[in-house]
Amino acid sequence: MQRAMAWSLYLLECADGSYYAGITNQLEARIDAHNQGVGARYTRGRGPVKLLEIKTYPDRSSASKAELALKRLPRSQKRGFFR
């Protein structure tokens, strides 16, 4: 039986001070992609990015639901979501 891979919800701060949230099952590679300008369209031209927060989930579905909830919060509450 194949072991399920954990998924991470992450919050980045871009060089312009804006936040970007995403999910991945390969966090280090994903952050490298953002910093190389081949990650999400939003982070292209806004690098380098800095990892602010991480929260792990057992599967993609729960990580996606958490990402949606995080993105609905005002900026002032985003970091508190990870506490």
C-alpha positions in Angstrom: 0.0 0.0 0.0 1.3 3.4 -1.0 1.8 5.9 1.9 -0.1 9.2 1.4 2.1 12.2 1.1 1.5 15.2 3.5 0.6 18.5 2.0 1.7 21.9 3.3 -0.2 25.2 3.3 2.4 28.0 3.2 2.4 31.8 3.4 5.1 33.8 1.6 6.1 37.4 1.8 7.1 38.8 -1.6 9.8 41.5 -2.0 7.1 44.1 -2.5 5.7 43.2 1.0 2.6 41.4 -0.4 1.6 37.9 0.8 1.1 34.8 -1.3 -0.5 31.6 0.0 -0.3 28.2 -1.7 -0.2 24.5 -1.1 2.3 21.9 -2.1 3.6 18.4 -1.2 7.2 19.5 -2.0 7.7 22.7 -0.1 11.4 23.3 -0.7 11.1 22.8 -4.5 8.1 25.0 -4.6 9.8 27.9 -2.8 12.8 27.5 -5.2 10.4 27.7 -8.1 8.9 30.9 -6.8 12.3 32.4 -6.3 13.4 31.4 -9.8 10.4 33.1 -11.4 8.7 29.8 -12.5 6.3 29.4 -9.7 2.9 31.1 -9.5 2.2 34.0 -11.9 1.6 36.2 -8.9 5.1 35.8 -7.5 6.9 36.3 -10.8 8.6 39.7 -10.6 7.9 39.9 -6.9 10.8 37.8 -5.7 12.7 36.9 -3.8 10.0 35.5 -1.5 10.4 34.7 2.1 8.6 31.8 3.9 6.6 33.1 6.8 4.4 30.2 7.9 3.7 26.5 7.2 0.9 24.2 8.3 0.8 20.6 7.4 -2.3 18.6 6.3 -2.8 14.9 5.7 -4.1 15.3 2.1 -4.6 17.7 -0.7 -8.3 18.2 -0.1 -7.9 19.4 3.5 -4.9 21.6 2.4 -7.0 23.2 -0.4 -9.9 23.9 2.0 -7.5 25.5 4.4 -6.0 27.6 1.6 -9.4 28.9 0.6 -10.2 29.8 4.2 -6.8 31.6 4.6 -7.3 33.6 1.4 -10.7 34.8 2.6 -9.1 36.4 5.7 -7.9 40.0 5.7 -4.1 40.5 5.6 -4.0 41.4 9.3 -5.4 37.9 10.3 -3.4 35.7 7.9 -0.4 34.9 10.1 -2.7 34.2 13.0 -4.4 31.4 10.9 -1.2 29.3 11.5 -1.2 29.6 15.3 
